[in-house]
Amino acid sequence: MFDNDDDEEDPLNEERLNGLFDKAEAGDVEAQYELGWRHVLGSGFDLDDEAGLKWVRQAAENGHRLAQNNMGARHVSGDGVEKDLVEAYVWFFKAASQGDRKAGKNCDSVANQLSDGQLAEARRRAGEGT
């Protein structure tokens, strides 16, 4: 997205990063996800996991399957969020429902760690079967 081999400027210049922010603020789910990961990685922005998580969560809530898989992974590890396998299942299920095969495997893995009651709750919250 920011590659420009013909331009001697830094491809992550301030104008382009501001444009990414503007798109994310306007609801562009791809921009939200990219902005989140740029903050998490410190790529073009200061390293800021809290801001990154905010944008990744927003992208996930808006249906971005990679963001949903990443939110599931965070809930498995407890990285920046509460460790919660039921919530992880919900995010993995949402991403898997969009064809993300890795999320499907993650969903199955988490399901194997849940009690019958937790799995029923996870499936209910994920809207599975509706």
N, C-alpha and C positions, 0 to 999 in steps of 0.2 A: 504494500500500500504506500509506503514512503520511499521506495527505491526509485532513484533517478540517477542513473549512471552518467548522464550527460551534464548534470548539474554539479558544479564543484562545491555547492553549499552542503552543509550537513543535512541529510535527508530527514532528520528529526528536528527541523528548525521550529522555532517558537510558533510561527504562523500555522504550520501544519498540526502541531500538537494542540493549539487552540481550536483549530477546525475540528479535530477529533473530539475535543471536549464539547464543542457546540453541537456536534452530531449526537453525541451520547446524551446530552441534556435534552435534545429534541426527540429522544426515544429510539434512535438507531441502535438496535440490539448488537450488531457487529461492533460498532464503535464503543458501546458500553463494555463489551467483553475485552476488546483490545485495550481500552483505557485501564480497565481493572488489572490486566496482566502486566501492562507497562508499569503501573505503580508497584505491583508485587515484585517485579524483577528489577525495578529502578532503571528502566529503559526509556530515556527521554524525560523522566520525572524523578523526583526524589523517591528513594525506596520508602514506601508507605503501605504496609500491609493492611492497615485499617481502611484507607481510601480504596485500595485495590479490592478488598473484600466487599466494600459497598457497591462498587461497580460490577463485580462478578455476580453478586447476589441479584442486583437489578437485572442484569442480562438473563440470569437463570429464571427469575420470576417472569420475564418477558418471553420465555420459551427457547432460549439459546441452549442447545443440547450439550455443547462442550462446557458451558458455564454450569449447567445442571449437574453434569458428571463431576465437575470440580467441587461443587458445593457438597455433593455426596461424599467425596473423598475427605473434605474438611471435617464433615461430621463424623466420619470414621476415626480420624486422627485427633480431633479436638483442636485443630490448628486454627486459632482465631475465632472459633465458635465452640458451643457446648458439644462435647462428645455425646453423640446420640445416634445409635444404630437405626432406630425407627425412622428418624429424620433422614439419615443417609439413604435408607431404602427408598423413601419417597422421592428424593432427588434422582437417584439412579434409575428408578422406574420411569420417571418423566423423560429422562434422556433416552433410555432404552426404547420407550414407546415411539421415539422419533427415528429409530434405526441405529442408534449408537451401540455397536456390538460390545465395545469395552464396558459401557455402562450396564449392559445386560449381564455380562459376566460379574461385574461388581455387585449388581442387584442380587444375583444368585448366591454370591459369596456371603453377603450380609444376611440374606434370608436364612442361611444355614447356621448363623450365629444367634438368631432370635428364638425366643420361646414361642410356643404356639399362640399365646395371647398377644405377644409383641408383633408377631407376623400378621395376625388378624388386624391389629390396629394399624400397622404400616400399610397393609393392603387397602384398608378403609380410607386412610388419609391420602393415599396415592390415587384413589378413585378407580382402583383395579376392578374390572368386571362391570363397570358402569357404562 
